[in-house]
Amino acid sequence: MKSPLEGLRVLEIGHFVAAPFATRLLGDLGADIIKIEPLDGDPVRQWGEQLDGKSLWWSVHGRNKRSIALNLKVPEALAVVRSLVAHCDALVENFRPGHLAKIGLSDESLRKLRPDLIIAHISGYGQTGPYKDRAAFGVIGEAIGGLRHLTNHAPGGSELPPVRVGVSIGDSIAGLYAAFGIMAALWQRDRPAGDRTGRSLDVALTESVLSLMEGMLPEYGALGKIKAPSGGAIVTAAPSNAYPTADGQWIILAANSDRLFEKLANLIARPDLLSSQRFQGNYQRVANAAELDRIISDWTRKRTAAELTAALTSADIPGTKVYNAADCALDPQFQERGMVMTVDDPQLGRVLHYGVVPHVPESPGAIRWPGPPVGAHTEEILVDLLGFDAFRIAELRASGAI
Amino acid sequence: MKSPLEGLRVLEIGHFVAAPFATRLLGDLGADIIKIEPLDGDPVRQWGEQLDGKSLWWSVHGRNKRSIALNLKVPEALAVVRSLVAHCDALVENFRPGHLAKIGLSDESLRKLRPDLIIAHISGYGQTGPYKDRAAFGVIGEAIGGLRHLTNHAPGGSELPPVRVGVSIGDSIAGLYAAFGIMAALWQRDRPAGDRTGRSLDVALTESVLSLMEGMLPEYGALGKIKAPSGGAIVTAAPSNAYPTADGQWIILAANSDRLFEKLANLIARPDLLSSQRFQGNYQRVANAAELDRIISDWTRKRTAAELTAALTSADIPGTKVYNAADCALDPQFQERGMVMTVDDPQLGRVLHYGVVPHVPESPGAIRWPGPPVGAHTEEILVDLLGFDAFRIAELRASGAI
């Protein structure tokens, strides 16, 4: 029962979200991840809520990785990076385009040390083009990719700004694309008819987001139609929305087929809706969705989220309360499938982790250890992988490289 | 300059968004995708805006795929599926869990025909557990994965419901995980030390979403903290928000470091902010973010999006207008990098497509053709791949299988 990526070794020279998320995915499936960190660590170690000065997010974000702390401003540290590259199948980085080349780690120079190295560059706008040197904050990339325009209420519906998704969704999607691209390049390299050749990937956050925009671009091109946000609703199907509950929560309800709408009308004791011309078929229901949403809200507002979930489930109408952190943690399906699990973290105690996606029942991924302290594996890597002796390590320490 | 996945053949028995998105990613990088469709086609062919009764989204969603139209209720069609499986490396499906087994296409039976077949099952909740048989609408999976709770304004900020992201983000993320998992399983199978063994993957939409939730789960577990939505802002950094413009648009602006905040204060002619204790350092700025956002809004509201973008760019402050479909289509960076490109679609004319992600300069992916008509490749596949003769094809037609 080996994990799928056992035997794969990946070097991360990354920070923040995108590159470390890509290596989390590879590490979850069994790859040996060597993460190069500055001596004071990846800034994510300070992000979000802390316990005893340690980030809880880091326990997840850094899991299954070996941390080697290197000061890349010291030439001796760059020599260590070059030595490591020879032992790795792939490298993931998310500095500004050109930064690694500037410090002497160009793709070409790295391939002299490891000719079949796969290199994934992740950046805001890509490695080429007029915007490549711009600062690449996630919120800006999501806005340029077209996502932020759509996370809003319908035009005229609110004076408030379009919302952020609430997590760094653009970075995570770019990380997913990088992990996919690395595996595609490794398959091209390593399969029986493979070419044993290294390649570079160029993953842009803006483009990763744009690629998910479905009909937005072709519909604009052919019809000049600019896709508009639609708040909690779906523009092409009704009723489907989030509705308020008596206990201050929201319930999602999707009764957007004739059969489901009939069940809903009966459940809310409004069979009269079924004989109204205004709600006959999806087209009419979409046209009169606002009225329908008011009627449904009048029913949901008098009941708690728990009552509504039970009523919808027993009527076989797709619906759920909107889950918050507690709901996710306690959900029986997530628990049963190991998607919410407790991990013993030597620094933090018992920590809730997300399980591994995807499930591979015949060779499952695993959480082998939680995010380690900065440089926890520096000596282990230098000794076991590179064969450095104590004298050489002392020299590195004296130079400030480690 | 071969695409990375040339030589890979993938069978899709999918519909809607998740499975077809996974095969779009694989096809973009060069895989031969054989999509099995019902005789009346994938329902996405009817979704979104149409031109002459044909979906524009389909031109993108179905690109690089060969379509074979089969009525899986006819035994002769199932025999065709079995024959195809022997020629494929991987299979992707997104029916309800257990459906394929029920019609005689269990993983075990398919592996008798192709022992090293990789099978990716995509579903709402996964192939196991108490919820596995529930209807898996994307909006419901996103709510259970914890995303919908966060796409809202801060508590007390709005009476309106939490918004949908505007595209089927949960399905797309599940499709990305499936594509990544397939390539990981293929590498495990095909690399020099590979085990030449087929495996099954179990990708759940809810879990794919939950896996991106960063600190949400560990912070709840350790501190009981329930991550709250924060509207356009980031809870841990200020100022960073979307601000209104004079021409009814929104501008994103991220001046959430001391250096950037100083530039912004000077740009908006409010150097007095820099000497106020209330805005000294990120901690104070977050505490007084609402006041700061009002001050910044007073400045943005008097200027157009174009004026603001120019001012922020020349002051080197990360910022952008919130792009809509037209902005994405016309963006010079997307154009230069081939991320927005025109494709000749025999059914629709010239159609704007998203380019291929990731870029692989040494062996680029490509849009070989746009989404084809239903069954456009039925005969080609039966003749060239399976070696059927005209008599046998006539029999299939007579049985209603094709």
Chai-1 contact restraints between the chains, C-beta under 6 A:
chainA,res_idxA,chainB,res_idxB,connection_type,confidence,min_distance_angstrom,max_distance_angstrom,comment,restraint_id
A,P4,B,A184,contact,1.0,0.0,6.0,A-B,restraint_1
A,P4,B,A185,contact,1.0,0.0,6.0,A-B,restraint_2
A,P4,B,Q188,contact,1.0,0.0,6.0,A-B,restraint_3
A,L5,B,A184,contact,1.0,0.0,6.0,A-B,restraint_4
A,L29,B,A184,contact,1.0,0.0,6.0,A-B,restraint_5
A,G48,B,G215,contact,1.0,0.0,6.0,A-B,restraint_6
A,E49,B,E219,contact,1.0,0.0,6.0,A-B,restraint_7
A,E49,B,L223,contact,1.0,0.0,6.0,A-B,restraint_8
A,E49,B,K225,contact,1.0,0.0,6.0,A-B,restraint_9
A,L51,B,A222,contact,1.0,0.0,6.0,A-B,restraint_10
A,L56,B,G215,contact,1.0,0.0,6.0,A-B,restraint_11
A,L56,B,P218,contact,1.0,0.0,6.0,A-B,restraint_12
A,L56,B,E219,contact,1.0,0.0,6.0,A-B,restraint_13
A,L56,B,A222,contact,1.0,0.0,6.0,A-B,restraint_14
A,W57,B,E214,contact,1.0,0.0,6.0,A-B,restraint_15
A,W57,B,G215,contact,1.0,0.0,6.0,A-B,restraint_16
A,S59,B,P218,contact,1.0,0.0,6.0,A-B,restraint_17
A,V60,B,P218,contact,1.0,0.0,6.0,A-B,restraint_18
A,Y125,B,Q333,contact,1.0,0.0,6.0,A-B,restraint_19
A,G126,B,R337,contact,1.0,0.0,6.0,A-B,restraint_20
A,G129,B,Q333,contact,1.0,0.0,6.0,A-B,restraint_21
A,G129,B,E336,contact,1.0,0.0,6.0,A-B,restraint_22
A,G129,B,R337,contact,1.0,0.0,6.0,A-B,restraint_23
A,P130,B,P332,contact,1.0,0.0,6.0,A-B,restraint_24
A,P130,B,Q333,contact,1.0,0.0,6.0,A-B,restraint_25
A,Y131,B,Q333,contact,1.0,0.0,6.0,A-B,restraint_26
A,A135,B,P318,contact,1.0,0.0,6.0,A-B,restraint_27
A,F137,B,A254,contact,1.0,0.0,6.0,A-B,restraint_28
A,F137,B,P318,contact,1.0,0.0,6.0,A-B,restraint_29
A,V139,B,I252,contact,1.0,0.0,6.0,A-B,restraint_30
A,V139,B,A254,contact,1.0,0.0,6.0,A-B,restraint_31
A,I140,B,I252,contact,1.0,0.0,6.0,A-B,restraint_32
A,I140,B,P318,contact,1.0,0.0,6.0,A-B,restraint_33
A,I140,B,T320,contact,1.0,0.0,6.0,A-B,restraint_34
A,A143,B,I252,contact,1.0,0.0,6.0,A-B,restraint_35
A,A143,B,T320,contact,1.0,0.0,6.0,A-B,restraint_36
A,A143,B,V322,contact,1.0,0.0,6.0,A-B,restraint_37
A,A143,B,Y323,contact,1.0,0.0,6.0,A-B,restraint_38
A,I144,B,T320,contact,1.0,0.0,6.0,A-B,restraint_39
A,I144,B,Y323,contact,1.0,0.0,6.0,A-B,restraint_40
A,G146,B,Y323,contact,1.0,0.0,6.0,A-B,restraint_41
A,G146,B,C328,contact,1.0,0.0,6.0,A-B,restraint_42
A,R148,B,V322,contact,1.0,0.0,6.0,A-B,restraint_43
A,H149,B,V322,contact,1.0,0.0,6.0,A-B,restraint_44
A,H149,B,N324,contact,1.0,0.0,6.0,A-B,restraint_45
A,L150,B,G166,contact,1.0,0.0,6.0,A-B,restraint_46
A,T151,B,T151,contact,1.0,0.0,6.0,A-B,restraint_47
A,T151,B,V163,contact,1.0,0.0,6.0,A-B,restraint_48
A,T151,B,V165,contact,1.0,0.0,6.0,A-B,restraint_49
A,H153,B,L160,contact,1.0,0.0,6.0,A-B,restraint_50
A,S158,B,L160,contact,1.0,0.0,6.0,A-B,restraint_51
A,L160,B,H153,contact,1.0,0.0,6.0,A-B,restraint_52
A,L160,B,S158,contact,1.0,0.0,6.0,A-B,restraint_53
A,P161,B,G232,contact,1.0,0.0,6.0,A-B,restraint_54
A,P161,B,A242,contact,1.0,0.0,6.0,A-B,restraint_55
A,P161,B,W250,contact,1.0,0.0,6.0,A-B,restraint_56
A,P162,B,A242,contact,1.0,0.0,6.0,A-B,restraint_57
A,P162,B,W250,contact,1.0,0.0,6.0,A-B,restraint_58
A,V163,B,T151,contact,1.0,0.0,6.0,A-B,restraint_59
A,V163,B,G231,contact,1.0,0.0,6.0,A-B,restraint_60
A,V163,B,G232,contact,1.0,0.0,6.0,A-B,restraint_61
A,R164,B,G232,contact,1.0,0.0,6.0,A-B,restraint_62
A,V165,B,T151,contact,1.0,0.0,6.0,A-B,restraint_63
A,G166,B,L150,contact,1.0,0.0,6.0,A-B,restraint_64
A,G166,B,P229,contact,1.0,0.0,6.0,A-B,restraint_65
A,V167,B,L212,contact,1.0,0.0,6.0,A-B,restraint_66
A,V167,B,M213,contact,1.0,0.0,6.0,A-B,restraint_67
A,V167,B,E214,contact,1.0,0.0,6.0,A-B,restraint_68
A,S172,B,L212,contact,1.0,0.0,6.0,A-B,restraint_69
A,L176,B,L176,contact,1.0,0.0,6.0,A-B,restraint_70
A,Y177,B,V357,contact,1.0,0.0,6.0,A-B,restraint_71
A,Y177,B,P358,contact,1.0,0.0,6.0,A-B,restraint_72
A,A179,B,F180,contact,1.0,0.0,6.0,A-B,restraint_73
A,F180,B,A179,contact,1.0,0.0,6.0,A-B,restraint_74
A,F180,B,F180,contact,1.0,0.0,6.0,A-B,restraint_75
A,G181,B,P358,contact,1.0,0.0,6.0,A-B,restraint_76
A,M183,B,M183,contact,1.0,0.0,6.0,A-B,restraint_77
A,M183,B,A184,contact,1.0,0.0,6.0,A-B,restraint_78
A,M183,B,W187,contact,1.0,0.0,6.0,A-B,restraint_79
A,A184,B,P4,contact,1.0,0.0,6.0,A-B,restraint_80
A,A184,B,L5,contact,1.0,0.0,6.0,A-B,restraint_81
A,A184,B,L29,contact,1.0,0.0,6.0,A-B,restraint_82
A,A184,B,M183,contact,1.0,0.0,6.0,A-B,restraint_83
A,A185,B,P4,contact,1.0,0.0,6.0,A-B,restraint_84
A,L186,B,W187,contact,1.0,0.0,6.0,A-B,restraint_85
A,W187,B,M183,contact,1.0,0.0,6.0,A-B,restraint_86
A,W187,B,L186,contact,1.0,0.0,6.0,A-B,restraint_87
A,W187,B,W187,contact,1.0,0.0,6.0,A-B,restraint_88
A,Q188,B,P4,contact,1.0,0.0,6.0,A-B,restraint_89
A,D190,B,R191,contact,1.0,0.0,6.0,A-B,restraint_90
A,R191,B,D190,contact,1.0,0.0,6.0,A-B,restraint_91
A,R199,B,V360,contact,1.0,0.0,6.0,A-B,restraint_92
A,R199,B,E362,contact,1.0,0.0,6.0,A-B,restraint_93
A,L201,B,P358,contact,1.0,0.0,6.0,A-B,restraint_94
A,L201,B,V360,contact,1.0,0.0,6.0,A-B,restraint_95
A,D202,B,H359,contact,1.0,0.0,6.0,A-B,restraint_96
A,V203,B,P358,contact,1.0,0.0,6.0,A-B,restraint_97
A,E207,B,M339,contact,1.0,0.0,6.0,A-B,restraint_98
A,E207,B,V357,contact,1.0,0.0,6.0,A-B,restraint_99
A,S208,B,V357,contact,1.0,0.0,6.0,A-B,restraint_100
A,L210,B,Y354,contact,1.0,0.0,6.0,A-B,restraint_101
A,S211,B,Y354,contact,1.0,0.0,6.0,A-B,restraint_102
A,S211,B,V357,contact,1.0,0.0,6.0,A-B,restraint_103
A,L212,B,V167,contact,1.0,0.0,6.0,A-B,restraint_104
A,L212,B,S172,contact,1.0,0.0,6.0,A-B,restraint_105
A,M213,B,V167,contact,1.0,0.0,6.0,A-B,restraint_106
A,E214,B,W57,contact,1.0,0.0,6.0,A-B,restraint_107
A,E214,B,V167,contact,1.0,0.0,6.0,A-B,restraint_108
A,G215,B,G48,contact,1.0,0.0,6.0,A-B,restraint_109
A,G215,B,L56,contact,1.0,0.0,6.0,A-B,restraint_110
A,G215,B,W57,contact,1.0,0.0,6.0,A-B,restraint_111
A,M216,B,A325,contact,1.0,0.0,6.0,A-B,restraint_112
A,L217,B,L352,contact,1.0,0.0,6.0,A-B,restraint_113
A,P218,B,L56,contact,1.0,0.0,6.0,A-B,restraint_114
A,P218,B,S59,contact,1.0,0.0,6.0,A-B,restraint_115
A,P218,B,V60,contact,1.0,0.0,6.0,A-B,restraint_116
A,P218,B,V351,contact,1.0,0.0,6.0,A-B,restraint_117
A,P218,B,L352,contact,1.0,0.0,6.0,A-B,restraint_118
A,E219,B,E49,contact,1.0,0.0,6.0,A-B,restraint_119
A,E219,B,L56,contact,1.0,0.0,6.0,A-B,restraint_120
A,Y220,B,A325,contact,1.0,0.0,6.0,A-B,restraint_121
A,Y220,B,A329,contact,1.0,0.0,6.0,A-B,restraint_122
A,G221,B,L352,contact,1.0,0.0,6.0,A-B,restraint_123
A,A222,B,L51,contact,1.0,0.0,6.0,A-B,restraint_124
A,A222,B,L56,contact,1.0,0.0,6.0,A-B,restraint_125
A,L223,B,E49,contact,1.0,0.0,6.0,A-B,restraint_126
A,K225,B,E49,contact,1.0,0.0,6.0,A-B,restraint_127
A,I226,B,N324,contact,1.0,0.0,6.0,A-B,restraint_128
A,I226,B,A325,contact,1.0,0.0,6.0,A-B,restraint_129
A,I226,B,A326,contact,1.0,0.0,6.0,A-B,restraint_130
A,K227,B,A325,contact,1.0,0.0,6.0,A-B,restraint_131
A,P229,B,G166,contact,1.0,0.0,6.0,A-B,restraint_132
A,G231,B,V163,contact,1.0,0.0,6.0,A-B,restraint_133
A,G232,B,P161,contact,1.0,0.0,6.0,A-B,restraint_134
A,G232,B,V163,contact,1.0,0.0,6.0,A-B,restraint_135
A,A242,B,P161,contact,1.0,0.0,6.0,A-B,restraint_136
A,A242,B,P162,contact,1.0,0.0,6.0,A-B,restraint_137
A,W250,B,P161,contact,1.0,0.0,6.0,A-B,restraint_138
A,W250,B,P162,contact,1.0,0.0,6.0,A-B,restraint_139
A,I252,B,V139,contact,1.0,0.0,6.0,A-B,restraint_140
A,I252,B,I140,contact,1.0,0.0,6.0,A-B,restraint_141
A,I252,B,A143,contact,1.0,0.0,6.0,A-B,restraint_142
A,A254,B,F137,contact,1.0,0.0,6.0,A-B,restraint_143
A,A254,B,V139,contact,1.0,0.0,6.0,A-B,restraint_144
A,P318,B,A135,contact,1.0,0.0,6.0,A-B,restraint_145
A,P318,B,F137,contact,1.0,0.0,6.0,A-B,restraint_146
A,P318,B,I140,contact,1.0,0.0,6.0,A-B,restraint_147
A,T320,B,I140,contact,1.0,0.0,6.0,A-B,restraint_148
A,T320,B,A143,contact,1.0,0.0,6.0,A-B,restraint_149
A,T320,B,I144,contact,1.0,0.0,6.0,A-B,restraint_150
A,V322,B,A143,contact,1.0,0.0,6.0,A-B,restraint_151
A,V322,B,R148,contact,1.0,0.0,6.0,A-B,restraint_152
A,V322,B,H149,contact,1.0,0.0,6.0,A-B,restraint_153
A,Y323,B,A143,contact,1.0,0.0,6.0,A-B,restraint_154
A,Y323,B,I144,contact,1.0,0.0,6.0,A-B,restraint_155
A,Y323,B,G146,contact,1.0,0.0,6.0,A-B,restraint_156
A,N324,B,H149,contact,1.0,0.0,6.0,A-B,restraint_157
A,N324,B,I226,contact,1.0,0.0,6.0,A-B,restraint_158
A,A325,B,M216,contact,1.0,0.0,6.0,A-B,restraint_159
A,A325,B,Y220,contact,1.0,0.0,6.0,A-B,restraint_160
A,A325,B,I226,contact,1.0,0.0,6.0,A-B,restraint_161
A,A325,B,K227,contact,1.0,0.0,6.0,A-B,restraint_162
A,A326,B,I226,contact,1.0,0.0,6.0,A-B,restraint_163
A,C328,B,G146,contact,1.0,0.0,6.0,A-B,restraint_164
A,A329,B,Y220,contact,1.0,0.0,6.0,A-B,restraint_165
A,P332,B,P130,contact,1.0,0.0,6.0,A-B,restraint_166
A,Q333,B,Y125,contact,1.0,0.0,6.0,A-B,restraint_167
A,Q333,B,G129,contact,1.0,0.0,6.0,A-B,restraint_168
A,Q333,B,P130,contact,1.0,0.0,6.0,A-B,restraint_169
A,Q333,B,Y131,contact,1.0,0.0,6.0,A-B,restraint_170
A,E336,B,G129,contact,1.0,0.0,6.0,A-B,restraint_171
A,R337,B,G126,contact,1.0,0.0,6.0,A-B,restraint_172
A,R337,B,G129,contact,1.0,0.0,6.0,A-B,restraint_173
A,M339,B,E207,contact,1.0,0.0,6.0,A-B,restraint_174
A,V351,B,P218,contact,1.0,0.0,6.0,A-B,restraint_175
A,L352,B,L217,contact,1.0,0.0,6.0,A-B,restraint_176
A,L352,B,P218,contact,1.0,0.0,6.0,A-B,restraint_177
A,L352,B,G221,contact,1.0,0.0,6.0,A-B,restraint_178
A,Y354,B,L210,contact,1.0,0.0,6.0,A-B,restraint_179
A,Y354,B,S211,contact,1.0,0.0,6.0,A-B,restraint_180
A,V357,B,Y177,contact,1.0,0.0,6.0,A-B,restraint_181
A,V357,B,E207,contact,1.0,0.0,6.0,A-B,restraint_182
A,V357,B,S208,contact,1.0,0.0,6.0,A-B,restraint_183
A,V357,B,S211,contact,1.0,0.0,6.0,A-B,restraint_184
A,P358,B,Y177,contact,1.0,0.0,6.0,A-B,restraint_185
A,P358,B,G181,contact,1.0,0.0,6.0,A-B,restraint_186
A,P358,B,L201,contact,1.0,0.0,6.0,A-B,restraint_187
A,P358,B,V203,contact,1.0,0.0,6.0,A-B,restraint_188
A,H359,B,D202,contact,1.0,0.0,6.0,A-B,restraint_189
A,V360,B,R199,contact,1.0,0.0,6.0,A-B,restraint_190
A,V360,B,L201,contact,1.0,0.0,6.0,A-B,restraint_191
A,E362,B,R199,contact,1.0,0.0,6.0,A-B,restraint_192
